[in-house]
Amino acid sequence: MMKKVFTAEELAPTQFTVTLKSHIVRDLKEMEHNSKQSMDEIVTKALKMFIATHSDYLSRPKLTQQS
């Protein structure tokens, strides 16, 4: 599996504000409490999973695995 290499600039924390339905916020807060992970970590993981499964939304070529 090929892994993307990120620059230090790409890995820098960046503020991003969104508006969510209150039941989603409630569930995220409960996940934060029960997992002992920060809200940032939980949301980042969720978004990474979404991006990985919806890469067709991105306007860049797909990475292919070389044998």
C-alpha positions in Angstrom: 0.0 0.0 0.0 1.3 3.4 -0.9 1.2 6.1 1.8 1.0 9.8 1.1 3.8 11.8 2.5 2.7 15.2 4.0 4.8 18.3 4.4 5.1 20.0 7.8 2.9 22.7 6.6 0.2 20.2 5.6 0.4 18.6 9.1 0.0 21.9 11.0 -3.2 22.1 13.0 -5.7 24.4 11.3 -9.0 25.8 12.7 -12.1 24.8 10.8 -15.6 25.6 11.9 -18.7 23.7 10.8 -22.4 23.7 11.8 -23.8 20.2 12.8 -27.1 18.9 13.9 -27.3 18.8 17.7 -27.7 15.0 17.9 -24.3 14.6 16.0 -22.6 17.0 18.5 -24.2 15.0 21.4 -22.8 11.7 20.0 -19.4 13.2 19.3 -19.2 14.5 22.9 -20.2 11.1 24.2 -17.6 9.4 22.1 -15.0 11.8 23.4 -15.9 11.1 27.0 -16.1 7.3 26.5 -12.9 6.9 24.4 -10.7 9.4 26.3 -9.7 10.8 22.9 -10.0 14.5 22.1 -12.8 15.8 19.9 -10.1 16.9 17.4 -8.9 13.3 17.2 -12.3 11.8 16.8 -13.4 14.2 14.1 -10.1 13.9 12.3 -10.4 10.1 12.2 -14.0 10.3 11.0 -13.1 12.8 8.2 -10.1 10.7 7.1 -12.4 7.7 6.8 -14.9 9.7 4.8 -12.2 11.0 2.5 -10.7 7.5 2.0 -14.1 6.1 1.0 -15.2 9.1 -1.1 -11.9 9.9 -2.9 -13.9 10.2 -6.1 -15.1 13.6 -4.8 -11.5 14.8 -5.1 -10.2 16.3 -8.4 -6.8 14.6 -8.3 -5.7 11.3 -9.8 -6.0 8.2 -7.7 -2.9 6.6 -6.3 -2.3 3.1 -7.7 -0.4 0.4 -6.0 2.8 -0.7 -7.8 3.7 -4.4 -7.7 
